[in-house]
Amino acid sequence: MPVLKVSDEAGNLAEILVNSGTIPQEHSEDALHIALVTVNGIDMSALLYAMIA
């Protein structure tokens, strides 16, 4: 599985997700994970399947 670098775009999106209340502050790492897959065009369901398979 490739390692994704945290771009400014991903960091900004994660910040928006937390600041808007979409993702609680205590789960800010999850917001970053969601932002990373979003800006990189990764299908989250495929990623989750790969992690449990």
N, C-alpha and C positions, 0 to 999 in steps of 0.2 A: 504494500500500500504506500503510495507516495506521501511525502511530508509536505504539507502546504505552509507557505510563509504567510504571516499575518500582514496583509497589505493595509494601507490607509483606508481603502474602501471597506474592507472587512471590519476593521477596528471601529470605523465610524458607524457602520450598520449595527454592530453589537452595542455600541453606546446608545443608539437610537432605540433599539429593542428594550434596553434596560430603562432608559430615561422615560420612555412612553408608558412603562408599566406592563408591557407585553411579556417580558421575562423579569421575574423578581431579582432584585439586586443580589440576593444570596446565591443566585444561579447564573451569575454573569459569565462564568466559563462556558455554560451551555449556550448562552447568547453568542459567544464568540464562535463556538462550533457551528451553530446554525448559520451565522454570517459567513463563515469560511466556505461551507458547502454551497451557500447561495451565490456568492460572488464568483465561485469557480464552476458553477453550472453542474454540480454533482447531484444526482438523484439520491435524496436522503434515504429512501426506502431501500435502494440498492446498497448503500453504505451500511445500513443497519443489518441487512441480510448477510453481507460479507463478514460482519463482525461476529455474528452468531453461528455462522455455518462452519 
